Amino acid sequence: MAFLGLALACVAAAGFGLSRLGRTKDEPKQKQDKKEERAYEPLTAAQYAKANVNELGNVPIMMYHGIQNMSNADTAYTGGNIDVDGYQRTAEAFRNDLRFYYDQGYRMIRLSDYVDGNVDVEPGKSPLILTFDDGLDNNILVTGLDKDGNIEIDPNSAVGILEAFKKEHPDMNVTATFFVNQGLFSQPEYNEKILKWLVEHGYDVGNHTMNHPDFLTIDQAQTEQEVGGVYEKLEEIIPGKYVPIVALPFGSPYDLEHPNMASIFQGTFNGKPYTTKSTLQVAWEADASPYSNAFNPTFLKRIRAYDNNGENFDIQMNFDRLNTSRYISDGDPDTIVYPESEQASLGETYGKKPIPYTPAE
C-alpha cells in the first residue's frame, strides 16, 4: 500500500505521533545497566531444544477494558466477566490473570518494543503484552494527592493491581499500554498527573480516537479529526512520550485497504501533521513473532481477556493453543533462535543474528 509506506517513512517528520516507540532515554537507568551487564554465550542445539526455544513463535497481546472492584462471586456471568461479552472484568479475575500469566512462564514487554522488533525476556520465558482500551477511570483511579502532590492510586484499579504485582514479582517486568479517548481517564482534576505518572513509571499511552467512532460510518475528514485530536491532547500534556499507535474502536475498519486507513496512518489536525506507526484490531488470537514473515506491525491482532469455559477464543482457549506455538526466548535480545524446521517462516531480522538449530533426534 503506497500510503502506508509513505506514512511509516514519515514517522520522523514534524507533527503529532512522533513519540517514542522504543526505550532510549526514557528507559529506567537500572534496566539499561542490567542489559549492559549481561553476557551471552550461544547454547548448543541440545540446550535450545531442551528449553523448546522458538523465537518465531506467537505472542499474545491481551485486550482489557475495565477492571471493577468486585469478586467473581459478585457477577452473574462466567468467571470474572462483569458483562456478557467480558469487556468489564473483576479485580479478582485480573489478579488471577496476572498470576496465571506468570506461572505459565510469560513475562511482559512493551507493545512499542514488539512493534519495533525488540523482544527481551529471560531464557525459557515468553513475551506477553497488556493493553487497555477506553481510558476508564477504573484503569487508574486516583483517590487523592499525598503531601508532595503525587497521585494516590486505588489498589483495586488496574494500575493499583499491576503495581502490587510488580512488587511481588519484579522479574515480570510489569508494563501496559493504555489507549485513551478525549476524556483521557475521566478524572478532569487528575488527568494530566495520571498521564505523566504513567509514562514516568514504565507504562505507555496510545490513541483510541476522540469519540470512539466506527470507522466504517465516517469519512476521511472525520477520521483525521478523531485521530489527530487525541494526538494533539497527548502532545500538549506528555510531549514526545506517548506511542503513535491507534487501538481501532470496534476493531473497524477491519482491513488495511479501507480508505479511512490512510487517514488513520497519516493526516493533519489543526495544521499539524500526524503519523501513526501501528494499529490494533480487536481480533481473537495471538499474533506472530516480530521476526516471522507473517508479522505485520501495522495491523496487530489481540486476545479479548475474558472467560468462556475454554471456548470461543477466551483466555484459557488461547493459552492452551499457545502451549504448542508460543514464542520462547533464548534470553539474548540480539539473536533469533528457532528450530531449523521453521526456517521458511523467518522474516525481518532487525539486525539480529538468526540461529536455526536442529533438535536432537
C-alpha positions as CSV (number, residue, x, y, z in Angstrom):
1,M,0.0,0.0,0.0
2,A,1.6,3.2,-1.1
3,F,0.1,5.4,1.6
4,L,1.2,3.1,4.3
5,G,4.8,3.1,3.1
6,L,4.7,6.8,3.0
7,A,3.3,7.1,6.5
8,L,5.9,4.9,8.0
9,A,8.7,6.7,6.1
10,C,7.5,10.0,7.6
11,V,7.5,8.9,11.2
12,A,10.4,11.2,11.9
13,A,8.7,14.2,10.3
14,A,7.4,17.2,12.3
15,G,4.0,16.9,13.9
16,F,2.0,14.6,16.1
17,G,2.5,10.9,16.6
18,L,6.3,11.3,16.8
19,S,6.8,9.9,20.3
20,R,8.9,7.0,21.3
21,L,8.4,3.5,20.1
22,G,11.4,2.0,21.8
23,R,13.2,2.7,25.1
24,T,16.2,5.1,24.9
25,K,16.4,8.0,27.3
26,D,13.0,7.2,28.7
27,E,14.1,3.7,29.8
28,P,14.9,3.4,33.6
29,K,18.6,3.5,34.1
30,Q,18.5,0.5,36.3
31,K,17.1,-1.6,33.4
32,Q,19.7,-0.1,31.0
33,D,22.5,-1.1,33.3
34,K,21.1,-4.6,33.8
35,K,21.1,-5.1,30.0
36,E,24.7,-3.7,29.7
37,E,25.9,-6.2,32.4
38,R,24.6,-9.3,30.6
39,A,26.9,-11.6,28.8
40,Y,25.5,-14.2,26.4
41,E,27.1,-17.3,25.1
42,P,25.4,-19.3,22.3
43,L,24.0,-22.6,23.6
44,T,24.1,-26.0,21.9
45,A,21.3,-27.3,19.8
46,A,20.5,-29.8,22.6
47,Q,20.2,-26.9,25.1
48,Y,17.9,-24.9,22.8
49,A,15.8,-28.0,22.2
50,K,15.6,-28.8,26.0
51,A,14.1,-25.3,26.6
52,N,11.9,-25.5,23.4
53,V,13.4,-22.2,22.2
54,N,11.5,-20.8,19.3
55,E,11.7,-17.1,18.7
56,L,9.4,-17.4,15.7
57,G,6.5,-18.4,17.9
58,N,3.4,-16.5,18.6
59,V,3.0,-13.6,21.0
60,P,-0.3,-12.8,23.0
61,I,-1.4,-9.2,23.1
62,M,-4.2,-9.1,25.7
63,M,-7.1,-6.6,25.3
64,Y,-8.6,-5.4,28.5
65,H,-11.1,-2.6,29.1
66,G,-12.5,-2.0,32.6
67,I,-11.4,-3.6,35.9
68,Q,-14.0,-3.2,38.6
69,N,-13.6,-3.7,42.3
70,M,-15.7,-6.8,42.5
71,S,-15.1,-10.5,43.3
72,N,-16.1,-13.2,40.8
73,A,-18.9,-14.3,43.1
74,D,-20.5,-10.8,42.7
75,T,-21.2,-11.2,39.0
76,A,-23.8,-13.3,37.3
77,Y,-21.6,-14.0,34.3
78,T,-19.0,-16.6,33.6
79,G,-15.8,-16.5,35.6
80,G,-14.6,-12.9,36.1
81,N,-16.8,-11.4,33.4
82,I,-19.0,-8.5,34.6
83,D,-20.9,-8.2,31.3
84,V,-22.0,-10.8,28.8
85,D,-19.0,-10.1,26.5
86,G,-16.4,-9.9,29.2
87,Y,-15.2,-6.4,28.4
88,Q,-15.5,-5.5,32.1
89,R,-13.6,-7.8,34.4
90,T,-13.5,-8.2,38.2
91,A,-10.4,-7.2,40.2
92,E,-10.2,-10.7,41.5
93,A,-10.1,-12.1,38.0
94,F,-7.5,-9.6,36.9
95,R,-5.3,-10.6,39.8
96,N,-5.8,-14.3,38.8
97,D,-4.9,-13.5,35.2
98,L,-1.6,-12.0,36.2
99,R,-0.7,-15.0,38.4
100,F,-1.7,-17.3,35.5
101,Y,0.5,-15.5,33.0
102,Y,3.4,-15.5,35.4
103,D,3.0,-19.2,36.4
104,Q,2.7,-20.2,32.7
105,G,6.2,-18.6,32.0
106,Y,5.1,-15.3,30.4
107,R,6.9,-12.1,31.0
108,M,5.7,-8.7,29.9
109,I,7.2,-6.5,27.2
110,R,6.1,-3.1,25.9
111,L,3.8,-3.1,22.9
112,S,6.1,-0.4,21.4
113,D,9.1,-2.8,21.7
114,Y,7.2,-5.5,19.9
115,V,6.2,-3.2,17.1
116,D,9.9,-2.3,16.7
117,G,11.1,-5.9,16.7
118,N,12.7,-5.7,20.2
119,V,11.9,-8.7,22.4
120,D,13.9,-9.0,25.6
121,V,12.8,-11.7,28.1
122,E,14.8,-14.1,30.2
123,P,15.7,-17.5,28.7
124,G,12.9,-20.1,28.5
125,K,10.2,-17.4,29.0
126,S,7.7,-16.0,26.6
127,P,6.7,-12.4,25.9
128,L,3.2,-11.1,26.8
129,I,1.7,-7.6,26.1
130,L,-1.1,-5.9,28.0
131,T,-3.4,-3.3,26.5
132,F,-6.4,-1.4,28.0
133,D,-8.9,0.5,25.8
134,D,-11.3,3.4,26.6
135,G,-9.3,5.2,29.3
136,L,-11.8,4.2,32.0
137,D,-11.3,5.7,35.5
138,N,-11.0,2.2,36.9
139,N,-7.8,1.7,34.9
140,I,-6.0,4.1,37.3
141,L,-8.4,5.5,39.8
142,V,-6.9,8.4,41.8
143,T,-8.1,8.7,45.4
144,G,-6.3,11.9,46.2
145,L,-2.8,13.5,46.4
146,D,-0.2,12.9,49.0
147,K,1.6,15.7,50.9
148,D,4.0,16.1,47.9
149,G,1.3,16.4,45.4
150,N,1.7,13.0,43.9
151,I,-1.3,10.9,42.9
152,E,-2.5,8.2,45.2
153,I,-3.9,5.2,43.3
154,D,-6.7,2.9,44.3
155,P,-5.1,-0.5,44.9
156,N,-8.1,-2.2,43.3
157,S,-7.9,-0.3,40.0
158,A,-5.9,-1.9,37.1
159,V,-2.7,0.0,37.8
160,G,-3.0,-0.5,41.5
161,I,-3.2,-4.2,41.0
162,L,-0.3,-4.1,38.5
163,E,1.9,-2.1,40.9
164,A,1.3,-4.6,43.7
165,F,2.2,-7.4,41.3
166,K,5.3,-5.6,40.3
167,K,6.5,-5.5,43.9
168,E,5.7,-9.2,44.4
169,H,7.3,-10.3,41.1
170,P,9.9,-7.8,39.9
171,D,11.0,-10.3,37.2
172,M,7.6,-10.0,35.5
173,N,8.7,-6.6,34.0
174,V,5.2,-5.2,34.6
175,T,4.0,-2.7,31.9
176,A,0.9,-2.0,29.8
177,T,-0.3,0.4,27.2
178,F,-3.4,2.5,27.8
179,F,-5.5,3.7,24.9
180,V,-7.5,6.9,25.6
181,N,-10.3,8.9,24.1
182,Q,-10.8,12.7,24.5
183,G,-11.9,12.3,28.2
184,L,-8.5,10.7,28.9
185,F,-9.1,8.8,32.2
186,S,-12.4,10.6,33.0
187,Q,-10.8,12.4,36.0
188,P,-10.5,16.0,34.9
189,E,-8.9,17.0,38.2
190,Y,-6.1,14.4,37.8
191,N,-5.9,13.5,34.1
192,E,-2.6,15.4,33.5
193,K,-1.0,14.0,36.6
194,I,-2.1,10.5,35.6
195,L,-0.6,10.7,32.1
196,K,2.7,12.0,33.5
197,W,2.7,9.4,36.2
198,L,2.1,6.5,33.7
199,V,5.0,7.4,31.4
200,E,7.3,8.0,34.3
201,H,6.6,4.6,35.8
202,G,7.1,2.3,32.9
203,Y,3.7,2.4,31.2
204,D,2.7,3.8,27.8
205,V,-0.3,5.8,26.5
206,G,-1.8,5.5,23.0
207,N,-4.6,6.7,20.8
208,H,-8.2,5.3,20.9
209,T,-9.8,8.3,19.0
210,M,-11.7,11.3,20.3
211,N,-15.2,9.8,20.3
212,H,-14.8,6.0,19.7
213,P,-16.4,6.0,16.2
214,D,-16.9,3.1,14.0
215,F,-14.6,4.0,11.1
216,L,-17.0,2.3,8.7
217,T,-19.5,5.1,9.3
218,I,-17.4,8.2,9.0
219,D,-15.4,9.8,6.2
220,Q,-11.7,10.6,5.9
221,A,-12.0,14.2,7.1
222,Q,-13.8,13.0,10.3
223,T,-11.2,10.3,10.7
224,E,-8.5,12.9,10.8
225,Q,-10.4,14.8,13.5
226,E,-10.8,11.6,15.5
227,V,-7.2,10.5,15.4
228,G,-5.5,13.9,15.3
229,G,-7.5,15.2,18.2
230,V,-6.1,12.6,20.6
231,Y,-2.6,13.1,19.4
232,E,-2.9,16.9,20.0
233,K,-4.1,16.3,23.6
234,L,-1.3,13.9,24.3
235,E,1.3,16.2,22.8
236,E,0.1,19.0,25.0
237,I,0.5,17.0,28.2
238,I,3.2,14.4,27.6
239,P,5.1,15.7,24.5
240,G,7.1,13.1,22.8
241,K,6.3,10.5,25.4
242,Y,3.2,8.7,24.1
243,V,3.2,6.0,21.5
244,P,1.9,6.6,17.9
245,I,-0.3,3.6,17.9
246,V,-4.1,3.6,17.4
247,A,-6.3,0.9,19.0
248,L,-9.2,0.8,16.5
249,P,-12.6,1.3,18.1
250,F,-14.7,-1.9,17.5
251,G,-11.7,-3.1,15.5
252,S,-13.0,-1.4,12.4
253,P,-12.4,-0.8,9.5
254,Y,-11.2,-4.5,9.6
255,D,-8.8,-4.4,6.7
256,L,-5.9,-2.2,5.6
257,E,-7.5,-1.5,2.2
258,H,-10.3,0.6,3.6
259,P,-10.0,4.3,2.5
260,N,-10.1,5.5,6.1
261,M,-6.9,3.6,7.0
262,A,-4.9,6.2,5.0
263,S,-6.2,8.9,7.4
264,I,-5.6,6.8,10.4
265,F,-1.9,6.3,9.5
266,Q,-1.3,9.9,8.3
267,G,-3.2,13.1,8.4
268,T,-3.3,16.7,9.6
269,F,-5.1,18.2,12.6
270,N,-5.2,21.9,13.4
271,G,-2.4,22.5,10.8
272,K,-0.1,19.9,12.3
273,P,0.7,16.5,10.6
274,Y,0.5,13.3,12.5
275,T,1.8,9.8,11.7
276,T,0.6,6.5,13.2
277,K,3.0,3.6,13.2
278,S,0.7,0.7,14.2
279,T,-2.9,-0.1,14.7
280,L,-4.6,-2.7,16.9
281,Q,-7.5,-4.9,15.9
282,V,-10.0,-6.4,18.4
283,A,-9.4,-9.9,16.9
284,W,-9.4,-13.1,18.9
285,E,-5.9,-14.7,18.9
286,A,-2.2,-14.2,19.4
287,D,-0.1,-12.5,16.7
288,A,3.1,-13.6,15.1
289,S,6.6,-13.1,16.3
290,P,8.1,-9.8,15.0
291,Y,10.7,-12.0,13.3
292,S,8.2,-14.1,11.4
293,N,7.3,-13.4,7.8
294,A,3.6,-13.5,9.0
295,F,4.2,-10.4,11.2
296,N,2.5,-7.1,10.1
297,P,3.4,-4.4,12.6
298,T,0.8,-2.0,11.2
299,F,-2.2,-4.2,11.9
300,L,-1.9,-6.3,15.0
301,K,-4.3,-8.9,16.5
302,R,-5.3,-9.1,20.1
303,I,-6.9,-11.6,22.5
304,R,-10.0,-10.5,24.4
305,A,-9.3,-11.1,28.1
306,Y,-12.5,-12.8,29.1
307,D,-13.8,-16.2,30.4
308,N,-15.9,-18.6,28.4
309,N,-15.1,-22.1,29.8
310,G,-12.2,-22.6,27.4
311,E,-14.3,-21.8,24.3
312,N,-14.7,-19.1,21.7
313,F,-11.1,-17.9,22.0
314,D,-11.3,-16.9,25.7
315,I,-8.1,-16.7,27.8
316,Q,-7.9,-20.4,28.5
317,M,-8.5,-21.5,24.9
318,N,-5.9,-19.1,23.6
319,F,-3.2,-20.1,26.1
320,D,-3.9,-23.8,25.5
321,R,-3.3,-23.2,21.9
322,L,-0.1,-21.2,22.7
323,N,1.3,-24.3,24.5
324,T,2.5,-25.6,21.1
325,S,3.0,-22.3,19.2
326,R,4.4,-19.7,21.7
327,Y,7.5,-17.6,21.4
328,I,10.1,-19.0,23.8
329,S,13.2,-16.9,24.3
330,D,16.9,-17.9,24.4
331,G,17.5,-14.8,26.6
332,D,19.7,-12.9,24.2
333,P,17.9,-9.9,22.6
334,D,20.4,-9.8,19.8
335,T,19.7,-13.2,18.4
336,I,16.7,-15.0,16.8
337,V,16.9,-18.7,17.7
338,Y,14.4,-21.2,16.2
339,P,14.2,-24.8,15.1
340,E,15.6,-25.3,11.6
341,S,12.2,-26.7,10.6
342,E,10.9,-23.1,10.9
343,Q,13.4,-21.5,8.5
344,A,10.8,-20.8,5.9
345,S,8.9,-18.6,8.4
346,L,11.8,-16.2,9.1
347,G,11.1,-12.6,8.2
348,E,12.6,-9.3,9.1
349,T,15.6,-9.8,11.5
350,Y,16.0,-6.1,12.7
351,G,19.8,-6.6,12.6
352,K,19.7,-9.5,14.9
353,K,21.6,-12.8,14.3
354,P,19.4,-15.7,13.2
355,I,20.4,-19.0,14.8
356,P,18.5,-22.0,13.4
357,Y,19.1,-25.3,15.3
358,T,18.3,-28.9,14.7
359,P,16.8,-30.6,17.8
360,A,18.5,-33.9,18.7
361,E,16.6,-36.9,17.4
